[in-house]
């Protein structure tokens, strides 16, 4: 038989750090009660978000955020620009015949970059 650690059982440990974190989780649950229907409504209202959800690992929140951050997509002159804006392009160092690719670009939309990394 598998035992589950419930919030009540964790509180019985009488650890201030655990109590603090459980309070944060409770507060987030309370806030998300209003947030979830708002995101779902925005998702249903956006045909772009509904199309994005067909991509594996893209849910409603990710889809709505991508639409909010990247639409209108025609503001980007080519396909490389939204990739760079999202921070998913490695840095490139070229000199003469040599070319090295480095870490992902730092100068980017950090929230969008984190969202896409988490989704992947």
Helices and strands as residue ranges (DSSP letters): H 7-11, H 16-45, H 47-52, H 60-70, G 73-75, H 79-85, E 90-95, E 98-104, H 110-119
